[in-house]
Amino acid sequence: MAYCNGCLKENVEGFCPACESKLFNRSKVSPVLDFNWDDIENKSQGYPSGFSISGVQPKGFIGRNKNKLLVPNIDIESMYIVKPFLDSRRTLAIDSPANEHVTMTMADQLLNISTAKCAFMQFANGEPVYLTRRFDRDNKGNKLRQEDFVSVLNATPEDKYYKYNSFSYEDAGEKLNPTDKIKFIKILIFNFLTGNGDVHLKNLSLLESKDGDMLLSPSYDLMNTKLHIQDPQIAMNLFKEMERTKEHLLSTSYKYTIKDFIELGERLDIKERILDKTIEEYRKLKSEMSKFVNKSFLSDLGKQKYHETIEKYYKQLFA
């Protein structure tokens, strides 16, 4: 069965009308690009580029030409970011675009977590690529004010792990308004259940609203990192007490359960009834998450490993 390359809707070849609208302003766009990653790299020589998953996943910028076709672009103000698959030395490297795509799609559709709009696509040579439309630009390409939590918390790079151990999620949560605190807890639980161990200070941001308020930005860089690298259950300490060692969070064995996330919610002054509702929502989602994994563009082995991650962390969280 064919699935939409954006929302994974069934019986769709390429993109459904809703995804064409969200991603490409209603333009018809093929899920197969007319260029390869090398074309982006060649155009980017000497220009800024970026990495995700702790610096092991490259990302580049692409734009649209006058014919509204996607093209390689050295302009970092362009509307799209693309990520090829990981270095082949990583486990299930070729699955990384499909991994990020299905994880972002689950967050959006199952939990109504605001996410960057994204798609699973292919380069001209058939290699998979993850595409995301930038949320820090308006429809005319003008830059919106975005501030990651390295800046919000004035994190000081004392060592190479400062994005992980300078502050806790509790510290970050205290900078949010009441509504965003609820969203924040939902995001943290989702990341735990989907094996995302790389939600550090640079992967959390505030974005300026139309009214000039700094609000929690749409989520980005959501993926099951456990498919590709060995990393901790969660990227940062939950609490200000730094329940795990600050030297290297991977070396500790703290076993998180739902009680920890409830306590964090209570510390952030989230009402008990709202926490209970959020937790109950997650308790019912395991089978739905598995259905999304089955619909994804992951390889068979990638799907198997993703299912194992969900099963493991659901068991640990709700034991």
Protein Blocks (a to p, Z undefined) as FASTA:
>chain_A
ZZdfklopghiehjafklmmmmnnopacdfbdfbdfklmmmmmgoiacddeehhiaccdd
ddddfkopacddfbfkbmbdcdddddfkbghklmmmmmmmmmmmmmmmmnopacdddddd
ddfkopacdddddfkbcfkopacddddfklmnopacfbfklmmmmpcfklmmmmpcfklm
mmmmmmmmmmmmnopakbcfklgccdddfkopacddddehiacfklmmccdfbfbdfbfn
lpaafkbmklpccdcdfklmmmmmmmnopafklmmmmmmmmmmmmmmmmmmmmmmmbdfk
lmmmmmmmmmmmmmmmmZZ
